[in-house]
Amino acid sequence: MTTVFEIGMAHEMTFETRPEHTARYFYEKLPDVLATPFLAGFMERVSAECMAQRLAPEEQSVGVSMTLRHMAATPLGMPVRVRTELTAVDGAKLTFRLQAWDAAEQIGDATHERFVISCEKFNARVAKKRSATP
């Protein structure tokens, strides 16, 4: 890994919440509001995009953990703003602090870890696993 990541790097995005982002998508008896898995996905995307600015062409990143608090419901159609900030670098492992807000209030916060990977090595391992599976 030749990439240099700096503590304090940050990235922010705003997402439109649509019907396919509802908790009801997972189970019909859940509320028709932004689902926690989609909030986590938005957070992962913002962090991945933050890293992408500095990855070499032969590198990608993968998420390995997230500790998330989803603190408030967001009605569908309301935009969600997510901000990530790099808080630690340990070799290929990067740790991010995330916060999310809808138009009314803060709705979530999280800690997320990602690893820088070699595309070639990663894809070779996935292909080997696929071919070994009946």
N, C-alpha and C positions, 0 to 999 in steps of 0.2 A: 504494500500500500504506500504509494508515494504522495497521496493526497494530504493536504494540511487542513485540518479543521480547527477552528478557533472557538474557545468558550465565548458565549455571548452571541454567536451567530443566531439570527432569528429569521423567521418567515411567517407570513400571515396570509390566509385565504378566507374568502366568504363563499359559503355554499347555499344554494337554494334548497329548501326542504320540499321534497315532492312526495306523491302518494307511495312510491316504492320504498320510501325511507321510514315508513310507519312501523310501530311495534306490532300492529295488527298483521303485517306481512308475515310475521313469524308464527302468530297464533291468533285466531279470530276473536278470542275473548280478551285480548289485550287492548289498551287504549289506542286511539287513533292519533298518536303523537310521535315525535321523533324517537326512534328506537335506539337504545344504548349501543348495539353493535354498529349502527351506522355512524353514531358519534365517534366511536372508536376508529372506524374506517376513515372518517374525515381527519381525525388526529394523525393517524398513520400516514395518510397522503401528504399532509402538510410537512411532516418531519422528513419523509422520503424526498419531497421536492427541495427542502432545505439542503439536504445532503447532495442531491443530484447536481447542484451548481458546482461542486468541487470533485466529483468522481471522475476518474480516468475512463476513457471509452470502454475498457475491458472490465470495468467494475460496475456493480449494482449494490443495492442495500436490501437487507431483509429485517423485518421486525422480529424480535425474540421475546419481548415481554411488554406488558402494559398494566399499570395499576391505575384504574379510572374510577372517579367519583362522578356520577351523573346526578346533579343536584336539583334540577328543575325541568319540568316538561316544556317542550316547545311545540306549539301548534304547527301543523303542516302549512307550508306556504311562507312561513317566517324565515328570513335568512339567518344563518348561523356563521359567526366569525370565529375562526380558530387561529391561535397564535402558538408557535413553538419556539423554544429557545434552547440551544445546546448548553448543557450544564456540566458535562464531563466527557473526557476522551480517555479511553484506556485501550491503547492499541487500535484494533479494528472495531471496538465496541464504543458506541456513542450513546449518551443518555440525554434525553430531552425533557423539559418541563413544558407542559401544555396547559392552555386555558381556552375555554370556549364560552361565547356569549350569544344569546339571541337578541332580538330588538329590545327586550325588556330587562334582562338580567344575566348574570353569569350562570351558565348551566352546567359547566363541568370543568374538572381539572384532572391532570394525569401526569404520570411519569412513564416514559417510553424508552426502551432500549432497542437499538438497531445495530447490525453488524455490516461492515463493508465486506463484500464477497467478490471473488473472481468469478465472472460469468462462466468461463470455460470449466472450471473445477466444479462449480455448483451444478451446471447443466449435465455434466458427466455423471455426477452422483445420482441425480434424478433419473437419468436414462438407465443407469445400472439398476436402480430400485424398480423401475417400471418393467424392465426385462426379466427381473427375478420374481415378479409377482405373477401367479397363475391367472 
